Structure formats: structure tokens, C-alpha cells
Amino acid sequence: MAAQVSIMSSAGVSTPIILNPVLKTTTIQVTASSGGGGTSAFVQFTLDDPTVQTVTWANLSSAIVSSVADPGGVIYTVLSPLGGLRLSSTATITGTVTLKSIQSVTG
């Protein structure tokens, strides 16, 4: 199974990754490539179906990546079902921020 990917290169939100809520474990990797300045973004999740119009997004607890503080990126594992993931930033993005996720079924 290949990882799903969403990339952000400007302020705002990235294209959401739609997840399968039946698969209970989601591993998330976030990396930032910077052209010399600082880049930061929050990983956001939803428990809603991201294909409907009304979706509530929330920041994943402490899931912020900064190309200055975390040049190698960060990885998180969420052990409960999620509906979707995306990146969000209100700051100027220098370079790109990449969000990858992969899911698995666990007992």
C-alpha cells in the first residue's frame, strides 16, 4: 500500500487526504524543504467525511513542522479512525511542506 501525499507551497490549506475510517491506525509523516527561510505548518484532521460540504478541521495536538526546528521532519501515529488530513498555515511558506499518510488495520 502506497502512502497518500498532500503538498503545500503557499499559505492556506493543502488538498485534503481522504482516509478510510475503517482502517484504525494512521501514520503521518511531515517534512519541509526550505529555500533559506523558515517554513511552518500545522497538521489538521477531521472526523467528518471530507467529501461533504460541512467539515470541521482541528489541529493535531502539537503537530507542527518547522523547517528550522525539524529539518528532518516529524512522524506521528494516530490509533483511532480519522476521516481526513491536511496541512494548514497562515504564514508565508518558503519551499514546500509535504504530508504523507498510510493506514493499517489493527486489533
MOPAC internal coordinates of N, CA, C and O (Angstrom, degrees):
PM7 1SCF
backbone

  N    0.0000 0     0.00 0     0.00 0    0    0    0
  C    1.4406 1     0.00 0     0.00 0    1    0    0
  C    1.5286 1   108.39 1     0.00 0    2    1    0
  O    1.2310 1   120.67 1   -52.61 1    3    2    1
  N    1.3124 1   116.32 1   127.39 1    3    2    1
  C    1.4612 1   121.15 1  -179.68 1    5    3    2
  C    1.5256 1   110.43 1   -86.90 1    6    5    3
  O    1.2310 1   121.39 1   -28.00 1    7    6    5
  N    1.3082 1   114.95 1   152.00 1    7    6    5
  C    1.4586 1   120.80 1   177.61 1    9    7    6
  C    1.5248 1   109.82 1   -71.42 1   10    9    7
  O    1.2310 1   120.73 1   -32.46 1   11   10    9
  N    1.3265 1   116.21 1   147.54 1   11   10    9
  C    1.4573 1   121.60 1   171.89 1   13   11   10
  C    1.5235 1   107.40 1   -88.55 1   14   13   11
  O    1.2310 1   120.20 1   -33.49 1   15   14   13
  N    1.3312 1   117.23 1   146.51 1   15   14   13
  C    1.4608 1   121.24 1  -172.92 1   17   15   14
  C    1.5263 1   110.77 1  -130.37 1   18   17   15
  O    1.2310 1   120.91 1   -38.06 1   19   18   17
  N    1.3422 1   115.86 1   141.94 1   19   18   17
  C    1.4553 1   123.37 1   171.12 1   21   19   18
  C    1.5225 1   107.17 1  -136.81 1   22   21   19
  O    1.2310 1   120.37 1   -47.66 1   23   22   21
  N    1.3374 1   116.90 1   132.34 1   23   22   21
  C    1.4679 1   121.65 1  -176.34 1   25   23   22
  C    1.5200 1   109.24 1  -121.03 1   26   25   23
  O    1.2310 1   120.95 1   -40.28 1   27   26   25
  N    1.3343 1   115.79 1   139.72 1   27   26   25
  C    1.4578 1   121.76 1   178.44 1   29   27   26
  C    1.5221 1   108.97 1  -125.55 1   30   29   27
  O    1.2310 1   120.65 1   -46.74 1   31   30   29
  N    1.3429 1   116.35 1   133.26 1   31   30   29
  C    1.4619 1   119.69 1   179.03 1   33   31   30
  C    1.5294 1   112.42 1  -129.59 1   34   33   31
  O    1.2310 1   120.42 1  -171.00 1   35   34   33
  N    1.3280 1   116.79 1     9.00 1   35   34   33
  C    1.4587 1   120.01 1   175.76 1   37   35   34
  C    1.5261 1   108.37 1  -150.24 1   38   37   35
  O    1.2310 1   120.38 1   -13.97 1   39   38   37
  N    1.3248 1   116.87 1   166.03 1   39   38   37
  C    1.4653 1   120.75 1   179.90 1   41   39   38
  C    1.5204 1   109.62 1   -61.41 1   42   41   39
  O    1.2310 1   120.96 1   -29.49 1   43   42   41
  N    1.3141 1   115.77 1   150.51 1   43   42   41
  C    1.4650 1   121.43 1  -179.24 1   45   43   42
  C    1.5167 1   109.68 1   126.62 1   46   45   43
  O    1.2310 1   120.73 1    37.86 1   47   46   45
  N    1.3215 1   116.20 1  -142.14 1   47   46   45
  C    1.4621 1   121.07 1   178.25 1   49   47   46
  C    1.5233 1   109.21 1  -128.16 1   50   49   47
  O    1.2310 1   121.36 1   -29.34 1   51   50   49
  N    1.3313 1   115.00 1   150.66 1   51   50   49
  C    1.4592 1   120.28 1   178.86 1   53   51   50
  C    1.5258 1   110.37 1   -85.01 1   54   53   51
  O    1.2310 1   120.77 1   -11.02 1   55   54   53
  N    1.3042 1   116.13 1   168.98 1   55   54   53
  C    1.4584 1   121.66 1   172.88 1   57   55   54
  C    1.5219 1   107.79 1   -62.86 1   58   57   55
  O    1.2310 1   119.77 1   -51.08 1   59   58   57
  N    1.3310 1   118.04 1   128.92 1   59   58   57
  C    1.4729 1   119.01 1  -177.50 1   61   59   58
  C    1.5249 1   112.77 1   -66.96 1   62   61   59
  O    1.2310 1   121.36 1   -30.97 1   63   62   61
  N    1.3065 1   115.00 1   149.03 1   63   62   61
  C    1.4596 1   122.59 1   169.67 1   65   63   62
  C    1.5254 1   105.32 1   -95.02 1   66   65   63
  O    1.2310 1   120.43 1   -59.65 1   67   66   65
  N    1.3184 1   116.78 1   120.35 1   67   66   65
  C    1.4636 1   120.99 1   179.47 1   69   67   66
  C    1.5189 1   107.85 1   -87.73 1   70   69   67
  O    1.2310 1   121.02 1   -55.91 1   71   70   69
  N    1.3231 1   115.66 1   124.09 1   71   70   69
  C    1.4595 1   121.46 1  -176.37 1   73   71   70
  C    1.5228 1   111.16 1  -104.57 1   74   73   71
  O    1.2310 1   121.04 1   -18.23 1   75   74   73
  N    1.3110 1   115.61 1   161.77 1   75   74   73
  C    1.4568 1   123.01 1   176.62 1   77   75   74
  C    1.5236 1   107.51 1   -94.26 1   78   77   75
  O    1.2310 1   119.38 1   -70.01 1   79   78   77
  N    1.3439 1   118.78 1   109.99 1   79   78   77
  C    1.4609 1   119.76 1  -176.80 1   81   79   78
  C    1.5277 1   114.26 1   -68.71 1   82   81   79
  O    1.2310 1   119.90 1   170.01 1   83   82   81
  N    1.3334 1   117.79 1    -9.99 1   83   82   81
  C    1.4647 1   120.61 1   175.86 1   85   83   82
  C    1.5282 1   110.09 1   -73.42 1   86   85   83
  O    1.2310 1   120.84 1   146.32 1   87   86   85
  N    1.3295 1   116.00 1   -33.68 1   87   86   85
  C    1.4643 1   120.76 1   177.40 1   89   87   86
  C    1.5170 1   107.41 1   -78.44 1   90   89   87
  O    1.2310 1   120.08 1   -58.84 1   91   90   89
  N    1.3124 1   117.45 1   121.16 1   91   90   89
  C    1.4601 1   121.09 1  -166.26 1   93   91   90
  C    1.5227 1   115.50 1   -87.31 1   94   93   91
  O    1.2310 1   119.25 1   153.79 1   95   94   93
  N    1.3154 1   119.03 1   -26.21 1   95   94   93
  C    1.4595 1   120.43 1  -177.09 1   97   95   94
  C    1.5244 1   109.80 1  -109.38 1   98   97   95
  O    1.2310 1   120.91 1   -51.33 1   99   98   97
  N    1.3344 1   115.86 1   128.67 1   99   98   97
  C    1.4624 1   121.20 1   178.10 1  101   99   98
  C    1.5152 1   108.32 1  -123.37 1  102  101   99
  O    1.2310 1   120.70 1   -55.38 1  103  102  101
  N    1.3288 1   116.28 1   124.62 1  103  102  101
  C    1.4637 1   121.80 1   175.25 1  105  103  102
  C    1.5209 1   107.37 1  -103.91 1  106  105  103
  O    1.2310 1   121.25 1   -47.67 1  107  106  105
  N    1.3311 1   115.21 1   132.33 1  107  106  105
  C    1.4637 1   123.02 1  -172.86 1  109  107  106
  C    1.5227 1   109.06 1  -122.06 1  110  109  107
  O    1.2310 1   120.55 1   -48.85 1  111  110  109
  N    1.3227 1   116.56 1   131.15 1  111  110  109
  C    1.4640 1   122.09 1   174.58 1  113  111  110
  C    1.5179 1   108.11 1  -122.91 1  114  113  111
  O    1.2310 1   120.85 1   -47.28 1  115  114  113
  N    1.3341 1   115.98 1   132.72 1  115  114  113
  C    1.4588 1   121.28 1   178.56 1  117  115  114
  C    1.5205 1   108.41 1  -127.39 1  118  117  115
  O    1.2310 1   120.72 1   -51.78 1  119  118  117
  N    1.3201 1   116.23 1   128.22 1  119  118  117
  C    1.4607 1   121.16 1   177.92 1  121  119  118
  C    1.5284 1   108.86 1  -130.52 1  122  121  119
  O    1.2310 1   121.01 1   -27.20 1  123  122  121
  N    1.3101 1   115.67 1   152.80 1  123  122  121
  C    1.4612 1   121.47 1   178.45 1  125  123  122
  C    1.5143 1   109.05 1  -128.81 1  126  125  123
  O    1.2310 1   121.02 1   -47.73 1  127  126  125
  N    1.3215 1   115.66 1   132.27 1  127  126  125
  C    1.4564 1   120.27 1   171.15 1  129  127  126
  C    1.5102 1   106.21 1  -110.29 1  130  129  127
  O    1.2310 1   120.47 1   -50.55 1  131  130  129
  N    1.3062 1   116.71 1   129.45 1  131  130  129
  C    1.4525 1   120.85 1  -173.32 1  133  131  130
  C    1.5143 1   110.74 1  -117.85 1  134  133  131
  O    1.2310 1   121.30 1   -37.95 1  135  134  133
  N    1.3044 1   115.11 1   142.05 1  135  134  133
  C    1.4481 1   120.93 1   176.28 1  137  135  134
  C    1.5177 1   112.22 1   -89.26 1  138  137  135
  O    1.2310 1   119.89 1  -157.12 1  139  138  137
  N    1.3135 1   117.81 1    22.88 1  139  138  137
  C    1.4493 1   120.39 1   177.69 1  141  139  138
  C    1.5123 1   114.28 1   121.69 1  142  141  139
  O    1.2310 1   120.07 1   154.78 1  143  142  141
  N    1.3291 1   117.48 1   -25.22 1  143  142  141
  C    1.4586 1   119.90 1   179.19 1  145  143  142
  C    1.5162 1   110.87 1  -102.36 1  146  145  143
  O    1.2310 1   120.48 1     2.32 1  147  146  145
  N    1.3007 1   116.68 1  -177.68 1  147  146  145
  C    1.4581 1   120.75 1   179.12 1  149  147  146
  C    1.5217 1   111.01 1   -84.20 1  150  149  147
  O    1.2310 1   120.45 1   -37.51 1  151  150  149
  N    1.3064 1   116.74 1   142.49 1  151  150  149
  C    1.4485 1   122.90 1   177.58 1  153  151  150
  C    1.5196 1   107.73 1  -131.61 1  154  153  151
  O    1.2310 1   119.82 1   -49.08 1  155  154  153
  N    1.3162 1   117.95 1   130.92 1  155  154  153
  C    1.4530 1   119.89 1   177.25 1  157  155  154
  C    1.5220 1   109.91 1  -141.09 1  158  157  155
  O    1.2310 1   121.08 1   -32.05 1  159  158  157
  N    1.3242 1   115.55 1   147.95 1  159  158  157
  C    1.4637 1   121.60 1   179.47 1  161  159  158
  C    1.5171 1   109.23 1  -154.52 1  162  161  159
  O    1.2310 1   121.07 1   -29.41 1  163  162  161
  N    1.3218 1   115.57 1   150.59 1  163  162  161
  C    1.4550 1   121.75 1   174.88 1  165  163  162
  C    1.5166 1   109.64 1   -98.15 1  166  165  163
  O    1.2310 1   120.63 1   -36.53 1  167  166  165
  N    1.3208 1   116.41 1   143.47 1  167  166  165
  C    1.4563 1   121.50 1   169.85 1  169  167  166
  C    1.5226 1   106.04 1   -87.59 1  170  169  167
  O    1.2310 1   120.71 1   -52.21 1  171  170  169
  N    1.3182 1   116.25 1   127.79 1  171  170  169
  C    1.4587 1   120.46 1   178.09 1  173  171  170
  C    1.5197 1   110.15 1  -116.37 1  174  173  171
  O    1.2310 1   120.80 1   -28.57 1  175  174  173
  N    1.3380 1   116.07 1   151.43 1  175  174  173
  C    1.4570 1   121.31 1   179.07 1  177  175  174
  C    1.5222 1   109.44 1  -131.00 1  178  177  175
  O    1.2310 1   121.16 1   -17.90 1  179  178  177
  N    1.3192 1   115.39 1   162.10 1  179  178  177
  C    1.4561 1   121.69 1   171.86 1  181  179  178
  C    1.5159 1   108.94 1  -136.33 1  182  181  179
  O    1.2310 1   121.02 1   -32.13 1  183  182  181
  N    1.3070 1   115.65 1   147.87 1  183  182  181
  C    1.4573 1   121.86 1   171.93 1  185  183  182
  C    1.5243 1   110.32 1   -94.38 1  186  185  183
  O    1.2310 1   120.74 1   170.14 1  187  186  185
  N    1.3453 1   116.18 1    -9.86 1  187  186  185
  C    1.4620 1   122.50 1   178.87 1  189  187  186
  C    1.5207 1   110.22 1   -79.76 1  190  189  187
  O    1.2310 1   120.97 1   -11.10 1  191  190  189
  N    1.3121 1   115.74 1   168.90 1  191  190  189
  C    1.4575 1   122.17 1   171.60 1  193  191  190
  C    1.5286 1   106.90 1   -78.87 1  194  193  191
  O    1.2310 1   119.23 1   -65.97 1  195  194  193
  N    1.3405 1   119.07 1   114.03 1  195  194  193
  C    1.4750 1   120.70 1  -174.94 1  197  195  194
  C    1.5275 1   114.56 1   -67.28 1  198  197  195
  O    1.2310 1   119.84 1   172.83 1  199  198  197
  N    1.3399 1   117.91 1    -7.17 1  199  198  197
  C    1.4617 1   120.01 1   179.89 1  201  199  198
  C    1.5313 1   112.76 1   -86.61 1  202  201  199
  O    1.2310 1   120.07 1   173.47 1  203  202  201
  N    1.3420 1   117.47 1    -6.53 1  203  202  201
  C    1.4653 1   120.23 1   177.62 1  205  203  202
  C    1.5287 1   109.15 1   -93.31 1  206  205  203
  O    1.2310 1   120.69 1   -13.36 1  207  206  205
  N    1.3233 1   116.29 1   166.64 1  207  206  205
  C    1.4654 1   119.45 1  -174.79 1  209  207  206
  C    1.5183 1   114.21 1   -72.36 1  210  209  207
  O    1.2310 1   119.49 1   139.95 1  211  210  209
  N    1.3140 1   118.58 1   -40.05 1  211  210  209
  C    1.4517 1   121.36 1  -176.29 1  213  211  210
  C    1.5251 1   109.84 1   -97.34 1  214  213  211
  O    1.2310 1   120.84 1   -75.14 1  215  214  213
  N    1.3189 1   115.99 1   104.86 1  215  214  213
  C    1.4677 1   122.37 1  -178.43 1  217  215  214
  C    1.5192 1   108.07 1  -128.09 1  218  217  215
  O    1.2310 1   120.45 1   -45.89 1  219  218  217
  N    1.3211 1   116.74 1   134.11 1  219  218  217
  C    1.4576 1   121.63 1   176.31 1  221  219  218
  C    1.5151 1   108.76 1  -103.09 1  222  221  219
  O    1.2310 1   120.80 1   -56.42 1  223  222  221
  N    1.3337 1   116.08 1   123.58 1  223  222  221
  C    1.4648 1   122.08 1   179.71 1  225  223  222
  C    1.5243 1   109.26 1  -107.40 1  226  225  223
  O    1.2310 1   120.59 1   -35.22 1  227  226  225
  N    1.3267 1   116.48 1   144.78 1  227  226  225
  C    1.4688 1   121.97 1   177.23 1  229  227  226
  C    1.5252 1   108.39 1  -138.42 1  230  229  227
  O    1.2310 1   121.03 1   -28.89 1  231  230  229
  N    1.3343 1   115.63 1   151.11 1  231  230  229
  C    1.4656 1   119.62 1   177.00 1  233  231  230
  C    1.5194 1   109.69 1   -69.58 1  234  233  231
  O    1.2310 1   120.77 1   -44.02 1  235  234  233
  N    1.3122 1   116.13 1   135.98 1  235  234  233
  C    1.4580 1   120.84 1   172.89 1  237  235  234
  C    1.5238 1   105.98 1   -69.66 1  238  237  235
  O    1.2310 1   119.50 1   -49.26 1  239  238  237
  N    1.3058 1   118.57 1   130.74 1  239  238  237
  C    1.4604 1   123.31 1  -173.47 1  241  239  238
  C    1.5280 1   112.08 1   -47.10 1  242  241  239
  O    1.2310 1   120.76 1   -61.72 1  243  242  241
  N    1.2984 1   116.15 1   118.28 1  243  242  241
  C    1.4696 1   123.85 1   177.06 1  245  243  242
  C    1.5220 1   114.33 1    59.99 1  246  245  243
  O    1.2310 1   119.94 1  -163.73 1  247  246  245
  N    1.3061 1   117.71 1    16.27 1  247  246  245
  C    1.4668 1   119.59 1  -177.19 1  249  247  246
  C    1.5179 1   110.56 1   -89.16 1  250  249  247
  O    1.2310 1   120.79 1  -102.17 1  251  250  249
  N    1.2890 1   116.09 1    77.83 1  251  250  249
  C    1.4577 1   121.75 1   175.84 1  253  251  250
  C    1.5198 1   107.66 1  -121.23 1  254  253  251
  O    1.2310 1   121.03 1   -41.50 1  255  254  253
  N    1.2932 1   115.64 1   138.50 1  255  254  253
  C    1.4540 1   119.23 1   176.59 1  257  255  254
  C    1.5158 1   107.97 1  -116.30 1  258  257  255
  O    1.2310 1   121.06 1   -41.64 1  259  258  257
  N    1.2885 1   115.58 1   138.36 1  259  258  257
  C    1.4510 1   122.16 1   177.87 1  261  259  258
  C    1.5170 1   108.08 1  -132.06 1  262  261  259
  O    1.2310 1   120.23 1   -50.14 1  263  262  261
  N    1.3060 1   117.16 1   129.86 1  263  262  261
  C    1.4616 1   119.92 1  -179.64 1  265  263  262
  C    1.5192 1   111.26 1   -67.10 1  266  265  263
  O    1.2310 1   120.32 1   160.70 1  267  266  265
  N    1.3232 1   116.99 1   -19.30 1  267  266  265
  C    1.4645 1   120.54 1   178.41 1  269  267  266
  C    1.5277 1   110.03 1   -84.50 1  270  269  267
  O    1.2310 1   120.52 1   131.64 1  271  270  269
  N    1.3480 1   116.60 1   -48.36 1  271  270  269
  C    1.4716 1   120.57 1  -176.86 1  273  271  270
  C    1.5244 1   112.55 1   -80.91 1  274  273  271
  O    1.2310 1   119.78 1   148.66 1  275  274  273
  N    1.3245 1   118.02 1   -31.34 1  275  274  273
  C    1.4609 1   122.46 1  -175.18 1  277  275  274
  C    1.5312 1   110.55 1  -129.58 1  278  277  275
  O    1.2310 1   119.27 1  -112.02 1  279  278  277
  N    1.3183 1   118.99 1    67.98 1  279  278  277
  C    1.4661 1   119.30 1  -175.75 1  281  279  278
  C    1.5314 1   113.71 1   -62.64 1  282  281  279
  O    1.2310 1   119.98 1   155.93 1  283  282  281
  N    1.3271 1   117.64 1   -24.07 1  283  282  281
  C    1.4624 1   120.63 1   178.79 1  285  283  282
  C    1.5101 1   113.28 1   -90.62 1  286  285  283
  O    1.2310 1   119.66 1   176.25 1  287  286  285
  N    1.3254 1   118.25 1    -3.75 1  287  286  285
  C    1.4543 1   121.73 1  -179.64 1  289  287  286
  C    1.5122 1   111.92 1    91.52 1  290  289  287
  O    1.2310 1   121.35 1     0.77 1  291  290  289
  N    1.3261 1   115.03 1  -179.23 1  291  290  289
  C    1.4588 1   122.12 1   179.87 1  293  291  290
  C    1.5155 1   108.83 1  -134.05 1  294  293  291
  O    1.2310 1   120.61 1   -22.93 1  295  294  293
  N    1.3324 1   116.45 1   157.07 1  295  294  293
  C    1.4553 1   121.66 1   177.25 1  297  295  294
  C    1.5218 1   108.58 1  -135.17 1  298  297  295
  O    1.2310 1   120.79 1   -40.40 1  299  298  297
  N    1.3231 1   116.09 1   139.60 1  299  298  297
  C    1.4627 1   123.22 1  -179.98 1  301  299  298
  C    1.5149 1   108.40 1  -133.53 1  302  301  299
  O    1.2310 1   120.46 1   -29.97 1  303  302  301
  N    1.3212 1   116.72 1   150.03 1  303  302  301
  C    1.4558 1   121.82 1   171.50 1  305  303  302
  C    1.5194 1   107.97 1  -124.35 1  306  305  303
  O    1.2310 1   120.94 1   -54.42 1  307  306  305
  N    1.3268 1   115.81 1   125.58 1  307  306  305
  C    1.4504 1   122.35 1   178.69 1  309  307  306
  C    1.5218 1   107.12 1  -108.16 1  310  309  307
  O    1.2310 1   120.75 1   -53.94 1  311  310  309
  N    1.3299 1   116.17 1   126.06 1  311  310  309
  C    1.4652 1   121.06 1  -173.01 1  313  311  310
  C    1.5207 1   113.49 1   -96.27 1  314  313  311
  O    1.2310 1   119.73 1  -168.44 1  315  314  313
  N    1.3077 1   118.12 1    11.56 1  315  314  313
  C    1.4619 1   121.04 1   178.07 1  317  315  314
  C    1.5322 1   108.96 1  -125.42 1  318  317  315
  O    1.2310 1   120.24 1   -22.60 1  319  318  317
  N    1.3312 1   117.14 1   157.40 1  319  318  317
  C    1.4696 1   119.93 1  -178.62 1  321  319  318
  C    1.5312 1   112.43 1   -61.82 1  322  321  319
  O    1.2310 1   120.81 1   -37.78 1  323  322  321
  N    1.3209 1   116.05 1   142.22 1  323  322  321
  C    1.4606 1   123.69 1   176.14 1  325  323  322
  C    1.5223 1   108.76 1  -127.96 1  326  325  323
  O    1.2310 1   120.71 1   -28.28 1  327  326  325
  N    1.3225 1   116.24 1   151.72 1  327  326  325
  C    1.4556 1   120.46 1   177.25 1  329  327  326
  C    1.5145 1   113.35 1   -90.53 1  330  329  327
  O    1.2310 1   120.47 1   148.79 1  331  330  329
  N    1.3445 1   116.70 1   -31.21 1  331  330  329
  C    1.4556 1   119.77 1  -178.65 1  333  331  330
  C    1.5102 1   112.02 1  -172.14 1  334  333  331
  O    1.2310 1   121.53 1   -14.89 1  335  334  333
  N    1.3299 1   114.67 1   165.11 1  335  334  333
  C    1.4639 1   123.37 1   178.63 1  337  335  334
  C    1.5183 1   108.92 1  -134.55 1  338  337  335
  O    1.2310 1   120.90 1   -26.94 1  339  338  337
  N    1.3309 1   115.88 1   153.06 1  339  338  337
  C    1.4599 1   121.12 1   172.33 1  341  339  338
  C    1.5233 1   108.52 1  -159.24 1  342  341  339
  O    1.2310 1   120.85 1    -9.70 1  343  342  341
  N    1.3182 1   115.98 1   170.30 1  343  342  341
  C    1.4589 1   123.06 1   174.00 1  345  343  342
  C    1.5184 1   108.54 1  -104.50 1  346  345  343
  O    1.2310 1   120.61 1   -31.53 1  347  346  345
  N    1.3276 1   116.44 1   148.47 1  347  346  345
  C    1.4561 1   121.17 1   178.09 1  349  347  346
  C    1.5228 1   109.11 1  -141.41 1  350  349  347
  O    1.2310 1   121.08 1   -42.79 1  351  350  349
  N    1.3267 1   115.55 1   137.21 1  351  350  349
  C    1.4605 1   120.19 1   177.03 1  353  351  350
  C    1.5196 1   109.22 1  -151.28 1  354  353  351
  O    1.2310 1   120.95 1   -44.57 1  355  354  353
  N    1.3279 1   115.79 1   135.43 1  355  354  353
  C    1.4604 1   120.20 1   174.11 1  357  355  354
  C    1.5240 1   110.43 1   -98.86 1  358  357  355
  O    1.2310 1   120.87 1   171.08 1  359  358  357
  N    1.3242 1   115.93 1    -8.92 1  359  358  357
  C    1.4672 1   121.12 1  -179.73 1  361  359  358
  C    1.5310 1   110.00 1   -92.10 1  362  361  359
  O    1.2310 1   121.15 1   -17.35 1  363  362  361
  N    1.3077 1   115.40 1   162.65 1  363  362  361
  C    1.4546 1   120.87 1   174.86 1  365  363  362
  C    1.5203 1   109.59 1   -65.66 1  366  365  363
  O    1.2310 1   120.42 1   -46.34 1  367  366  365
  N    1.3154 1   116.80 1   133.66 1  367  366  365
  C    1.4616 1   122.55 1   179.26 1  369  367  366
  C    1.5197 1   108.45 1   -94.77 1  370  369  367
  O    1.2310 1   120.72 1   -52.91 1  371  370  369
  N    1.3109 1   116.23 1   127.09 1  371  370  369
  C    1.4580 1   121.79 1   174.39 1  373  371  370
  C    1.5182 1   106.97 1  -107.78 1  374  373  371
  O    1.2310 1   120.11 1   -63.64 1  375  374  373
  N    1.3147 1   117.40 1   116.36 1  375  374  373
  C    1.4663 1   120.12 1  -174.34 1  377  375  374
  C    1.5192 1   109.46 1    87.10 1  378  377  375
  O    1.2310 1   120.18 1    38.81 1  379  378  377
  N    1.3341 1   117.26 1  -141.19 1  379  378  377
  C    1.4567 1   121.21 1  -179.73 1  381  379  378
  C    1.5269 1   110.48 1  -136.64 1  382  381  379
  O    1.2310 1   121.39 1   -25.80 1  383  382  381
  N    1.3178 1   114.95 1   154.20 1  383  382  381
  C    1.4594 1   122.11 1   172.47 1  385  383  382
  C    1.5228 1   105.73 1  -118.95 1  386  385  383
  O    1.2310 1   120.60 1   -50.18 1  387  386  385
  N    1.3331 1   116.46 1   129.82 1  387  386  385
  C    1.4615 1   121.73 1  -177.25 1  389  387  386
  C    1.5220 1   109.99 1  -116.09 1  390  389  387
  O    1.2310 1   120.79 1   -50.34 1  391  390  389
  N    1.3157 1   116.09 1   129.66 1  391  390  389
  C    1.4551 1   124.34 1   176.90 1  393  391  390
  C    1.5246 1   107.70 1  -111.52 1  394  393  391
  O    1.2310 1   120.59 1   -54.12 1  395  394  393
  N    1.3367 1   116.49 1   125.88 1  395  394  393
  C    1.4645 1   120.99 1   175.78 1  397  395  394
  C    1.5210 1   107.94 1  -124.87 1  398  397  395
  O    1.2310 1   120.79 1   -35.54 1  399  398  397
  N    1.3322 1   116.10 1   144.46 1  399  398  397
  C    1.4508 1   119.87 1   176.16 1  401  399  398
  C    1.5094 1   110.42 1  -141.85 1  402  401  399
  O    1.2310 1   121.18 1   -31.30 1  403  402  401
  N    1.3136 1   115.34 1   148.70 1  403  402  401
  C    1.4352 1   122.45 1   175.80 1  405  403  402
  C    1.5228 1   107.53 1  -141.29 1  406  405  403
  O    1.2310 1   120.56 1   -37.02 1  407  406  405
  N    1.3219 1   116.54 1   142.98 1  407  406  405
  C    1.4618 1   121.04 1  -175.09 1  409  407  406
  C    1.5184 1   110.83 1  -118.83 1  410  409  407
  O    1.2310 1   121.45 1   -23.64 1  411  410  409
  N    1.3329 1   114.83 1   156.36 1  411  410  409
  C    1.4569 1   120.73 1   175.49 1  413  411  410
  C    1.5133 1   109.46 1  -148.91 1  414  413  411
  O    1.2310 1   120.91 1   -19.96 1  415  414  413
  N    1.3208 1   115.87 1   160.04 1  415  414  413
  C    1.4555 1   121.86 1   176.54 1  417  415  414
  C    1.5129 1   108.20 1   -92.04 1  418  417  415
  O    1.2310 1   120.67 1   -51.77 1  419  418  417
  N    1.3234 1   116.32 1   128.23 1  419  418  417
  C    1.4619 1   120.84 1   175.64 1  421  419  418
  C    1.5117 1   108.51 1  -127.97 1  422  421  419
  O    1.2310 1   120.70 1   -23.60 1  423  422  421
  N    1.3407 1   116.26 1   156.40 1  423  422  421
  C    1.4544 1   122.30 1  -177.91 1  425  423  422
  C    1.4376 1   111.71 1   -59.39 1  426  425  423
  O    1.2310 1   120.10 1   180.00 1  427  426  425

